[in-house]
C-alpha cells in the first residue's frame, strides 16, 4: 500500500508539474514573440528546433509558422537559420496546413538524389539594429545529406531505409545504457546479425532480472508488470534467437508467475492481482485502479513467446486464454483503452489516450499473429494502420505508439506496413537527428516523455524485412492479409477524422457509412450531423441492410441526428439483439435520440435481459448500461448522457416503466464485473420509489457492500447512488454502510470522502452511536488535514442534532414486500408453506430469506425452530444475524 500511495503522489505531482497548452490565438510571429510559449519541436536532420502554435487539442494543425528556438553547432542549419528566425514555408510556398507535416515531407523529398539534399525554406529574419519586429523574407537552402528516395515498398528493398538503419545501429552502439526495458538489446537482436549476440549476452548475463535464481513473489508488491512484461519479451526473443539456456529458468519464472498474477478478467495492472488483496487467492482483482493494458499486453505477448521457448505450465495456457478472450472483446468495436474500458471511439482530452490505443492495438496485433488468430490479427493490424493521425496522443507520452504501431500494422502484411509508414513519414523525418539517431518528439512539449527508445524503435521498423524476431515478423506468412483495395480503404478510414465535411455532400457521407472501421463510421456520422436536411428515411433503409457494417453505420448516424431520428427508435431497439457490431452503436444511438426513445423502454429492458455475453469484459452490456443511465463522473466520457438522465429533465423517467422488466434488468447489470457498468445501471436509484427499494433491497445493499472486481478506478458511482437512495428513505443501515464503504485501504478513498461526509451529516443525530468510530477515524488524519476538518464538521453536526427524524430498517421494507407477495394466500398454512419454499428459492437474497423466516416465526411460533436453527448455519451474515435475533422467539 505504501508503494502504491507513493506512486500516486508521484503521479499527482508530475501531472501538476506538466505544463498544459496555452492555446491562445494563432500569432503572427513576424510581429510578436514576446508572449508565454510552451514546448518546442525537433526539426529533423536540419539540427534546428522550433516552436509553433499548439491548439487546445494539443496539435499543431492551426499553426502556419515555425519560430526557430535553437540551432545545434555543426548541424546543416548552422549559418542558415538562427534563433529568432521564422520559417514561413517550403519550396517557395507558404504553409497552408500543419507546418510539421509539410516540413517533414519536404525533408523526405529534399533527401532524394533528384533534389540533391537541398531543403528550400522561406525564412523571415528580423532586421539588425532595430528593436521593432521588422524583418526580411527570403528563400534559403539547408543542405542535407542525400539518403535517397524512399522505395515504394519501404522498408522492404529500400536503400534509404538501409542507410537509416546503419546510422541508427551505430548510434545505439554508442549508447551506454540499454534502455528502460532493454530496448537497445531488442533492436540489436532484430538486425539478425550474430555479431551483436555477445553484446546482448553479456548484458543479460550481468542483469539481475535474467539470473537463473530470479524469483517473483505473488503475495504483495508494487509496479512490477511494466518490467516483467518487457523483460520477458527480451528474454524470450533472445533465447529464440540464440538458444542460450542460461535465461530459460528466468523465462519460466516470469511466465508462470506472470500467469498466476493475472486477474480473473485476463488483465494485469501496474502490478499483479496480489494474494494479499484477494484473501490469499490468485486471479482475484487487481489493486489500485485496476487494469492497465499498456503494461498488460507485453505480459500477454511474453507468455505466448515463452511457450515458443518450450516453457509449459497449465497456468500459462489458462492465462493466455483469459487474456485472449479479454482483448478479443475489442475486435470490431473500437480501440483498446487504458484498462477495463469499453472499446474506444474518440480521443480523450489533452492527449490522455488516443484512438490509436497508444501502441496497445499494435501489441495486440503482434500477439494475435503469433497466436495464429487471423480474425483478431486482421482487425488490430488494420485498425492500427488506419489511425496514423491519432498516434501523437498518448498517456505518458506517445513513444509506445511509435514503437509498436508499425510492428502491429506489419502483421497485416508488408504492403499494409508500407502504406502506414507513408502516412507517418513526416514524423519520422522530424525525429531523425543529423547524426542518425532518433529522438522523442514531445506533443508540443506539453505532455509526457519518451519511455521507449525511438532509435531502437526505428531499428525494429527497418529490420522488419529480416524477420529475425517475432516482434518483427518471424514465422509470418509471405501472403498479405489484405488486398490492395482493402489497404487503401484502411488508410482512407483514418482520414475521416480530419476530413472537411463542407467538401462532401450528405449523399456522399451516407454512402460511406458502411466503413469497416468503427471509428470511421463514428466520424462520418458526426460529419453528417452538420448537414441540413432530413436523412432519417434513408438511414432507416440502411438499418435493413444485409451487411452488419452498414447497419452499424446507420445506428451511429441516427444517434447523431438526435430527436429528429425518433421514427427509427423501434428499429434501433430491435438492433439491440443484432450482431454485436450493431448492438453497441444502437445502444448509444437510443441514448442520443433521448426523449423519443422512451416508448421503446420495454424493448430496451428486454434486450438487456435477453442478451447473453461471455467473459468479464462484456462490451455490449457496458454499452447498454451507459446507454441506459451512465454516470456523472465524466472521466474519459462518452460525451452524452444515457436515456434515463435525458428523460429525467421532464420528471421521473421511471414513471410508468414495467417493474417486471426494470428490476431484473437492473439486477443483471448490477452484477456485471465492471464497476462502470454497475454505475450506469445504478443511476436508476435516483428515481426509485420506496416500493422499488423494497423490491431491490438486496441489490441496493450489494451495490454498496460488494464493489465490482473490475474498473474500480471510478466504480464508486453505484455505491454513491445506493447510499443516497438509503438516505432518501431514512434507512438505518445507510449509516454503517457509509462508514464501511470508505475502504480506506483501497485506491481512491479521497474521492469517496466528500460523499460519505455529506451522507453522514444528513443522517445527523441518528449517527450518534457511531461517534466513537468517527472520532477514531478523525484521529487517523493529521492536524490540519482537510479530511480531519471535514470529519470535525460531521461530528459536530451529529452532536448538535437532538431530534433527528426516525429511521427505518431495510428489513422493514422487505417485510412489507413479503406481505404483498403473500397476500394471495388465504390461510396461514399456505403462507408458511410458501415461506419455506421462498427461503429455498431465494438464494443470494438473504434480506428476503430473513423476512420469510420472521414471517414463519410469527405464523408458527416454536414450530419454526428448525427453520431458525438451519438459518443459523448460513454462510450469509444477514440471514444468520436475523436468525440469531429470532432464536429466543423460536424456543
N, C-alpha and C positions, 0 to 999 in steps of 0.2 A: 504493500500500500504506500509506503514511504517513497519507493521508487516512482510509482505512478503519480503521486502528488508532486514530486519534484519535477517530473516530466511536464505535467500540466502547467505548473508555474512557469517553467521554461518556455513552453509554447506560448503562454499568455504574454510573457514579456517580449518574446520575439515578434508576435503579432502587433503588440503595442509599438514596437520599435520600427516596424516595416513602414516606410513612407508610402502613403497612398497617392494615386494620381491626382494632380491638381485640377485637371480638366477645365481650365479656364477657356477663354476664347482662343481661336486659332490666330496667332500673332504673325505679323509681317516682320520677320527677323532682320530685314533691311532697315527697319525703322526703330525697333526696340529689342533689347535683350536684357535690360535691367529689370527682370521680374523673377520671381522664385521658380526655379526649374528643378525637376527631379529626374535622375537617371540619364544614362547615355548608352549608345549602341556602338558595337564594333562595326566598322565599315569594311570588313573583309581584308583581302590582301593589300589594300591601299596602305594599311597601317595606321589609318586615322580613326578617330572616334567622333561621334556626333550626337547632338540632342535634337529631338524633334517633338512636335506636339503629340501628346498621348491623350486620347479621348477617355470619357468615363468608363468605357468598356475595356480599358487598358490596351487599346490597339492604336496604331498609327495611321489608320485608314484616312483620316481627315487631314493629316499633315501634308504640306506641299513644299516644305523647305527643310534643310538639314543645317544646323549650326555646328560647325567644326569646334570641338572642345579640346582635342588633343591630337598631336601628330607624333608618332614614335620616331626617335632618332634612327636614321639609316633606312627607313622604310620608303617604299616607292612614292608616297605622297609628300615626303620631305622636300621642301623647296617649291612645291606646287600648291599645297594647302597649308594654312596656318590657323592657329586658334583665333576664333572670331570670324572666320570666313563663313559664308553661307552658300551651300550648294543648292542651286535652283532647278537643275535638271541635268539630263544627259543627252549626248549626241545632238545638241542644238535644239532640243525640245524641253520646255519646262515640264516639271512634274504635273501630271494630271490625275494621278492616282497615288496610292500608298508609296511614298518615296523609297521605303526599304525594298519593296518588291521590284520597283523599277531599277534602282541602283544595283540590287543583287543580280538581276538578269542582264544588266548592262555589263557587269563584271564577267559573267559567264561568256557573253558574246565577245568581249574585248580580249579574252584569253585565247581565242581561236587563232589559227595560223593566218586566216584571212585578215583579221584586224591587227595582227602583229602586236598584241598586248596593249594597244592604245585605248585607254579609258578616257573618253572626252566628257568633261564636266562643264556645266555652266556655273562659273564661280562669281560670287559677288564679294568684293573686298572693300572695307572701309578705307576712304582716302586718308593718307597720312597727314598729320598736322592739323586735324580737325576733331573737335570734341563732339560735334554733331554727328548723328548717324547718317552720313552721306558716303556713298561709295560708287564703285565702278563694276560693271558686269562684263565678263568676258569668258570665252571658252578656253579651258586649259586642258592639258593632257597629263594623266598619270600613267607612267609606263609600267605595265605589269609584265611578269614573266609569261611567256607563251606556253600554255599547258596543253593546248589542242582543243579540238571540237568534241563535245560530248556525243558519244555514239548513240544511235537510235535504240540500241539495246543495253545501254548503261545499266549496271556496271559490267554486264557481260560484253566481252570483246570490245572493250573501251580503253584506248590508250591513255586518255586523260585520267580515268579512274585509276589505272595502274600507277601513273605518276603521283597522283594524290595519295594513294596507298603507301607508296615507298616513302614519301615525305612524312606521312603520319606515323608509320612504324619507327622511323628514325627518331622522331620526337618522343615517342613512347619510351624508346630505349634510353633516352637521356633523362627521363623522369626517375627520381629516386624512390618515390612511393609507388605502390601497386594499385592505388585507387581504394575508394571506400569499401568496396565489396570484391576486390580483386579484379576490377575491370580490365586492367592492363594485361593480366595473365590470360583472361579470356580472349582478348584481342590477339595476343601473340599465338595462342593455340589456333585461332581462327585462320591464321595465314597458312596453316598446314605444313609449315616449314619446320622440320625436325631440329634444325639448328637452335631453335628457341626453347626446345623442351628442357634442356638442362637448366636454363634460367628459371623456368616455371617450377621445375622440380626443386631447385634449391630454395625458392620462395616458400613452397608448400611444406617442404621437409622442416623448415625452420618455424613455420607458423603454428601457434598453439591450437588453432581451430582445425588443423588437419592431422594432429598427432593420433597415433593408434589407440592411446588410452583416453582420448577425449570422451567426456561423459556429459550427458544432458539430464537435468532434473525436470520432473513433471509436477513437482509439489508446489513450487511458488517461484516467481521470478519477475523479470522486467521486460524490456522491449527487445526480445530475442529473435522474433520471427524475421525481422529485416536481415540480420546477418546469417541466420540459419538457412534461409531460403537461398540467398545469393551464394553463400559459401558452398552449399551442397551442389548448386548448379556448377560452380567452378570445379569442385572435386570430381563430380561425375563426368563432366566433359573432359577433364584431364585424364581420368582413368581410361575412358573410352578411346582417347587419342593415343595414350602411351602404354597402357597396360600395367602401370606402376601399382603393384598391390599394396604398397605402403599406405595408400589412402583408403583402401577398402574398409577397414574397421571403422574409420570416421564416417564414411558414406553410410554404412549400415546403422551406426548410432544416430546420425541425422535422420535417416529415412524412417526408422522405427519410431523414434521419439517425436519427430515432427508429425507423424501419422497419429500417434497417441494423443498429441497435444491439440489436435483438430477439434473444433466444436461439433456438436451434433448436426449442425446445418451444412457442414462441409467447408467451413471457413476458418480463417486464422485472423488474429488481430495484431496489434503491436506485439503481443505475446500469445501464449497458449491459453487453452481452456484449463487453467491451473486446477489441480486437485483441491487446493485449499479453498478455492471458490466454489467447489462443487461437491462438498462433503466427502472428499477422498476419492471421488469417481473421476474417470476420464470421459472425454467427449461431452462435457457439460456446456455451460455457457462461457462466453469469453468475458474477461474482466473489462473494466472501463467502459468505453462507449461501443465496444463490440468489434465487429468485423472490420478489417482494413485490407482491401483487396490488392492494393499495390504491394503489400508485404506478403499476402497470402498466395497470390498467383505464382511467384517464384518458388514458394514451398511446394505447391501443386506440381509444377513442372519438374522440380528436382526429384520428386517421388517417381515420376514416370521414367526419368533418366536413371534413377537408382535401380529400377527393375532391368533397364538395359544393361546395367553393370552386373547383373546376376543376383542382386540382393532380393531375397524373397521373404515375405512375412505376411500373415493374414491381415495385420493392421494396415500394411501398406496398400494392399488390394482394396480394403474397405475405405480407406481414406481417399484413394483415387476415385472410387465410385461415388463417394459423397460429394467430393469437390466437382466432379464432372457433372453430377446432377444439378448442383447449385449454379454453376456457370452456364450450363446449357439452358437455364431458365431465361437467359437474356437473348437467346437465338431468335431472331425475327422480330424482337420487340424494342431493342434500343441498346444503348451503351452500358457497359459495366460501370457501376457507380463506385463511390468511395467505399462503401461497406455493404450492409444488408439493406440496400436501397433498391427501389423499383428501377426498371430499365430506364436510363436517362434519355430525354428527348430535347433538352435545352441546355445552354451554357449557363452556369450559375455565376453570380455576380463576382466581379473583381478577380477573375481567373482562378476561382477556388477549385474547380473541377474541369469542366470542359467535355464536350461530346466525344472527343477522340478517346476519352477514357484515361487520359494521362498515361498512355502506354499500356493500360490494362487489357484493352481489346487486342493489342499486338501480342502480348504474352499469351493470352487465351488462344489466339490463332496458332502459335507455335505449339502449345500444349496439346491441342486437339489434333494437330497434324501428326505429332509424334504418337498420339494415341490411335491414329488412323480413323478418326471420326470425321468423315468428309463433310457432312452437313454443317457441323459446327465450325469446321475449318473454313468452309466456303463463306459462311456468314461473317465470322470475325475478321478474316483476311480482307474481305470486300468492304466491310464497314470501316476498318482501319484505313484502307486506301481512299475511301470517299471523304474522309474528314480532315483533309490536309489543312483547311483554313481554320481549324479549331485547335491545332496542336499546341499553340503557344499558351493556351490556358492550362494551368497546371497547379494542383495542390502541392505546395513545397517546391514550386518551380516546374519547368517543363522538360527537364533533362530526361525524364522517363519516356516521354513521347518520342523524343528524337533518338533515344537508344533502342526502343523496342518496336516502334510502329513500322519502320521499313522492313524489319525482320518478319513482322506479322503479315504485312502485305505480300512479302515474298512467298509465304505459304500458299498463296493462290496461284503461284507460278511466276517465272521471270518477267513475263510481259506485264503483269499487274504491278510488280515492284518497279519496273521501269516507268510506267505511267505515273505512279505515285511519286517517284523521285523527280520527275519533271515538274510536278506541282510544287515541290518544296526546294527546287534548285537554288532559288534566290536566297533562301535562309542559309543553306549550306555554304553558299558563296560568301555571305556576310560573316559567318562564324569561322572562316578559314583565315588564319593569320599569314603574314608574308613568309614565315619560316615553315609553313605546312602543318602546324598544329591547329587544332580546333578549340574554340572557347565557348563557354556558356554565354548565351545571349539573353540577359535578363529581360523580362517582359517590361520594357521601358524602364528597367532599373527599379521597378516598384514592387516586385513580388517574388519571393522565394530565392533559391540559389541552386547552383548546379550540384547535384548529388551523384550522378553517374558521369564518368569522364567522357566528354564529347569527342575527344580524339580516338578513344577506344571504340566509341560507337561508330565512327566513320571507318575504322579498320574492319569492323564486323560487316558493315554495309558493302565495302569494296571487295571483301573476300567471299561474298555470297556465292559467286560462281565456283569457288573451290570446294564448297560444301564440306569443310573439314569438321564442323561442329553440327550438332543437332539444331542449335540456335540459328545456324546459317544455311540449313538445308540438307544435312546429312540424311541419307536414305529417302530423300524426297524424290518422287517420281519426276520423270522428264516432261510429262504431259501437263499442260496448264489446266487448271480447274475451270478456266473461263475462256469463252470465245472472244474475239476482237470486239464484237458489238457489246457484250456484257462488260468488258473493261471500259469502253467509252461511256457506257451508262453508269458505271460505278463512279467514275470521276465526275461526270455531269451531276450526279445526285448531290455531291458535296457543294456544287456551285449554287444550289438553290438558296443557301443561307444568305449569301451576299448579292443575290440577283436583284435587279431593278424591276419591281412589279409594274412600273409605268410603261416599260417597254414591251409588256406582254398583255394580250387580251385575256378576258375572263375565259373564253373558249379554249385558248391555248393552255391556260393553267389547269382547267378541268381535265383536259386531255392527258395531262401529265400526272394525274393523281394515282395512276397505277404504278408509281415508282416503287422499285424493290425495297428502297430504304425507308425505315420508319421515320427517320429524321427528315428525309426528303419529302415525304408525304406531309409531315407537320409544317415544314416551311412553305410548301405550295399552298396548303390550306390557309396559312396566315396571310400569304400574298393575295389569295382570292378574296379574303375578308376585307381587303382595302378597296375592292371594286364595287361600283354601284350596280344594282340590279337584283333580280330575283332568280337565284341559281338553284333554289331548293328542288324544284321538279326534276332538273337534270341530275342532281346529286341523288335524289331518291331512286332514279332509274339505275344509277351506278350501284346502289345497295343491292340490286337484284342480279348483279354480275356473277358469273361462274368463277371468277378469279378472286381469290382472297385479298390480294393486294389492292384490287380495285375497290372492293367493299370497305377495306380498312381506310383507304384514302377518302372515300365518301364520308365515312364516320368522322374522320378528323375535320374535313371541310364543313360538314354540317354543324359540328360543335362550334367552330369559329364564326358561324353565321348567327349564333346566339338565338334569341327568342324568335327570330324570323324563321327558324327551322322547326317550329312547333308541329308542322304537318308530318314530320319524319319520326316523331318520338315512338310511335308504335313499332316501326321497323327497327329503330335503334334498340329498343327494349328486346326485340326478338334476336338482335345481333349479339346480345349478351351470352347467348348459348351457342354462338357460332365458333368458328376456328379461333384459337387464342389471339392470333394476329388481328382479328377483327374485334373480338370481345373487349380488349383493353381500350382501344380508341373509342369504342361505343360507350363504355363507362364514362370516360372523360367528356364525351360529346353531350350526354344527357345532363351532366352537371353544368356544362357551359350553357346549354339551352335554358336551363333553370325552370322557371315557373310553368311553361307549357308541359314539362315532363312530369309534373305532379300526377297527372292522370294515369301514368303507367307505373306508379309506385308499386302496385301489387305484382306486376311483371318483374320489376327490378328485384324485389324481395324474393320472389320465387326463383329467379335466376341465381341469386346468392345461395339459396338452399340447394338447388339442383346441381350447381357447378362443382365438379369433383376435380381436385388438383393435388398431385402428389408432391413429395419433398417438403421442405420447410420454407423455401423462398416464396412460392405461390404468387407470382406476379399478377395473375388475374384477380385473385382475392384482394391483393393490395389495391389494384385499380378500382375494384368495386367499392372497397371501403373508402378510398379517397373520393370517389365519385359520389358516394352517399353523404358522407359527413365531413371528413378531413378535420384538421385542427387549426389552432391559431398560432402554432409555433413558427411557421413560415421560414423554417431553416431548410435550405435547398428546396424551395417551394415549387408547387405545381403552377403557381400564379393564377389559380382560380379556386373558388370555394366549391364544396360539394353541393349536391342538390338540396339537402336539408337546410344548410345555412342560407342558401338563396331564398328558399321558401319562407324562412323564419322572419324575413323582413316584413311579411304581411300577417304575422300571427304564428300560432303554434303549428309547425309543419307536420306534426304527428296527429293532428285532429282528423278523425275520420279514417285513419290508416288501420287496416285489419291487423289486430294484435296477434292473431293466429299465424300471421306471416312475419310481422315485425319482430316479435320476441325471439322466435327461433333463428331468424336471420341474424339478428344482433348477437345472439348467443354463439352462433357459429364463428362470426368474425372476432368476437372477444376471446376466442380460444386459439386464434391464429398465432403462430410462433413470432410474428413481427409486432413489436411494440407500436410501430406506426400504424399498422392495420387496425390494431385494437383501439388506438387513439381516434382513428377515423370513425369507427363504429360507436365509440363512447360519446361522440358529440350528441347523439340522440338523448343521452341522460339529461341534457339541459332542458328538455321539453317533456320529461316524464311526469305523469300524474302519480298520485300516491298509490293507486292500484297498479300502475306499471312497475313501481318499485317493489311492491309486494310480489308481483308475478316473477320479477327477475332479481329478487333479493340475493340469491346465491351468486349470480353472475356479477352483480354490482360489488358484492363483498369480495369475490375472487379477483375482480379487476384491480382491487387495492392490494390484496394480500399475495397474489400470485402474478407478479410482473412477467412480461414476456421474456423468453430466453434470448431473443434476438432484436436488434435495432433498439437497444436500451439507451442509446445516446440521448434520444428525446422521447423516451417511452413513458414519461410521467403523465402524459395527457390523459390517458384512460383513468389513472388514479385520481388526478385532479377533478375530472368530471364526476367520478363516482363519489368522492368525498364531498364535493359541492352539492350533489344530489342528497346525500345523507343529511347534510346541514340544512338544506331547504325544508326537509320534513322532520327536523329536530330529532334525528335518530341518535340514540345514546352511544352506539358503537363507533360513531364517527370520531369521537374524542381520542380513544386509544389508537384507532387506526391512523389518525392524522399523525400522531407521535411516532408510532412504529414504522410508518411508511417513509420516514425521513431517510432511512437507510444510510446512516452516517458513514458507513464503511464502503458504500458503493459510489461509483462515479456520478458526479453531477449533483451532489447534495445541495450545493449552493443555489442551484436553480429551483430546488424543491422548497427551500426555506420560506420565501415570501408567501407562497400559497398556504403553507401549513400555519404560519404565524397568523395570517388573516382568518383562517378557519377556526383556530383555537380562540381568538379574540371574539369571534362571532358566537361561539358557544358560551362565552362569558362564565358566570358563576357556576354553571353546570360542570366545569372542569376543575373545581376546587380540589377534589380528591387526587388530582394528578399534579398538584403544585409541587410536591417533593420531587417528582420525576422531572418536572420542568426546571426546577431550581438546580438540580444536579446537571441537567443538560446545559443550562446557562453557565454554570461554573466551569464547564469544559472549554468555554471560549475565553480568550484573553481579554483583559481590561481594554476598553476602547474599541473592541471588535464590533462591527456593525450588527452581527447576529446576537451578540450579548445585549446590545442596546435594544434590539428588536424584541428579544425574549423578556427583558425587563418590562417593556411596554405590555407584552402579552400577559405576564404575571400580574402586573398592576391592574389591568383590565379585569382579569378573573377575580382578583381580591376585592375590587370595588363593587362588583355586581352582586347585590344582595337578594335580588328577586328575579332570577332568570326564568324564562318560560319552561314549562315541564317538557321533559324528553320522553320519548317512547322507544322501546327496544325494537330492533328489526324483527325479533321473534314474534312480536305482537302483530306486525303487519302480515307475517307469513301465517300466523294462526287465523287471521281474518280471511286470507286467501283459501286456506284449507276449509274453513267453514263454508265458503261459497262453493267449493268443489264438492263437499259432502252433502250439500243441500238437496241433492237429487234422491238421496236415500231416505226411506220412510221409517226405518227402525234403527235402534241403537245397535242391534246385532249386525245389520248390514253395514253400518258405519264402521264398526270395529273390524269387520272382515276387510272392508275397503282400506282401512288404515294399515293393516298388516300387509296387504298386497302393495300398497303405495310405498311402504318402507323398503320392501324388496326391489321394487321397480325404480326407485328414485336414487340410484347410485350416483354419487357425485353431487347430490342435493341435500347435504346434511341439515340445512335450515328446514327444509320441507319434511325430512325424516323426523327431526326433533318435534315439529308441530304434530305430526301423526302420532308420535309417542305420547305427547301431552294429551292429545285427544283420547287416545286409548286408555290412559290412566283415569281420565275423567269419566269415561264410559264404563270401565270395568273394575276400577279400583285395584284390589290385590290380585285379581286375575291377570293383570298386565305385568305382574312381577317378572315373569320370564322374558318378556319383551324388553323391560328395562335392563335386566341383567345382561341380555345379549348386546344391548346398545353400549353397555359399559366396556365391552371388549372392542369397540370400534376403534379403528386407527384414526378416525377423524375427530379432531379436538372439539368441534362444535357439537356434534352428536353426543360425544362422550360426556361433555360438561352438562349438557341438558339432561342426560340420564342420571348424572350424579345429583343434580338438583331434585330429580323426581324420585330418587331411591327411597327416601323416607315415606313418600306417599304410597309407594308400591308395597310396603311391608304390612 
